[in-house]
Amino acid sequence: MSRVRLVFTGSGGQGVITAAIILAEAAVIHEGMNATQSQSYGAAARGGSTRSDIIISDKEIDFPEVTQPNVLVCLTQESYNSYSSIIRPGGILLTDSRYVQITRKVDAKQIQLAMYEKVMEIIGKPVVFNICVLGALISITEVVKPKAVLAAIVSKVPKDFIELNTQAFELGMELGADFSW
C-alpha cells in the first residue's frame, strides 16, 4: 500500500469523526504508517452533516484534504447524495441499508450492508454503530490490521465500553467478510 484516501460522511451523533480518529490512530500508533485526519461539521452538532478525511500512507503526506477518495463511507442519504460523485474510479463506496438508498451509478464498487440493523439485533445499542461500520471497512479494505484498530479502540473508548465496542467491531468484520477490494 502506498496511499489510501478515505472520506467518512454522515450525521452528527453517528460517530463518524470518532471512527475516523480511531482509524488514523490505528495506522500511526499501531502500524507505524503516516496518517492525517481532518473533520468538518454542519451547522448543527447533532443531526448536522459531518465529514472526515483520512489519508493513510507509507510515504510522507503533503496535503491533508481528500478530493477523490479511494474509499467513501456514507451513513446518511444526504451525505450519499452530496459525496457519491467524488469517489475515485475503482474505489469502494460503503453505505448502510437503513439510512441510504442507492440511487446513482458510480465507477466504484458499491457495498451496502445492514450494519445498523445487525447492531440493533445482536448488540441492541446504537452507540456502537460507527465501530461496526469501521469493522466492515477494515474487513473489506484491509487498510490496517484489525488488531491495530482494536488497540486504538482500547485507547480511545472508556474502559466500561471496550467489550461492547469490540463486539461491534467484530460484527462489522463479519458483515464485510464476503467483500474485498
ABEGO torsion letter per residue (X at the ends): XABBBBBBBEBBGAGAAAAAAAAAAAAAAAAGBBBBBBBBBBABABGBBBBBBBBBBABBBABABBABBABBBBABAAAAAAAAAABBBGBBBBBBAAABBBABBBBBBBBBBBAAAAAAAAAGBAAAAAAAAAAAAAAAAGABBAAAAAAAAAAABBAAAAAAAAAAAAAAAAAAAABBX
